[in-house]
Amino acid sequence: MRIGLHSGELFAGVIGIHKFVYDVWGDTVNTAKRMETFGAPGRVHVSAATRRLLGDAYCFEPRGAIELKGKPAPVPVYALGTDA
């Protein structure tokens, strides 16, 4: 299992006419998905924005920066740990 977490603005809503589906979309969702795709198995990867929001509640292992589609520069990524 791979998980990518990014924090920021997103859009959410119910779409459909005959069959309703709740969905979320936006750059935040796309960034998290792309981080998940490039992540190591069994790890939770977080962006710098999420790392700042989590503060010292967790330990983080720097994983370098990765090129993500739609981003002008490589994005720093951290692996989330459970030790504070």
SULHU-V125720 format. One record per residue. N is the residue number from 1. PSI is psi in radians with two decimals (* if undefined). OMEGA is omega in whole degrees, 0 to 359 (999 if undefined). Layout:
((N	PSI	OMEGA) (N	PSI	OMEGA))
This chain:
((1	2.45	176) (2	2.45	179) (3	2.38	175) (4	2.30	179) (5	2.26	175) (6	2.54	182) (7	2.44	178) (8	-2.93	182) (9	2.59	174) (10	2.96	177) (11	2.52	179) (12	2.60	178) (13	3.03	177) (14	2.25	179) (15	2.69	177) (16	2.81	178) (17	-0.86	182) (18	-0.61	178) (19	2.05	185) (20	2.41	180) (21	2.32	174) (22	2.31	183) (23	2.71	173) (24	2.53	180) (25	2.92	180) (26	3.09	183) (27	-0.62	179) (28	-0.77	179) (29	-0.78	181) (30	-0.73	180) (31	-0.80	179) (32	-0.75	180) (33	-0.76	181) (34	-0.61	176) (35	-0.68	178) (36	-0.72	182) (37	-0.69	182) (38	-0.02	184) (39	2.83	177) (40	2.50	178) (41	2.44	178) (42	0.16	182) (43	2.65	173) (44	2.08	180) (45	2.34	181) (46	2.65	177) (47	2.99	177) (48	-0.63	179) (49	-0.77	179) (50	-0.67	178) (51	-0.77	179) (52	-0.74	181) (53	-0.60	180) (54	-0.34	176) (55	-2.32	183) (56	0.24	181) (57	-0.35	182) (58	2.86	172) (59	2.64	183) (60	2.43	176) (61	2.02	178) (62	2.31	181) (63	0.18	181) (64	-2.90	180) (65	2.50	180) (66	2.57	176) (67	2.19	178) (68	2.39	177) (69	2.31	178) (70	-0.06	180) (71	2.37	183) (72	-0.38	182) (73	2.81	176) (74	2.54	184) (75	2.19	177) (76	2.41	182) (77	2.51	179) (78	2.51	172) (79	2.34	183) (80	2.34	175) (81	-3.14	181) (82	-0.15	180) (83	2.35	178) (84	*	999))
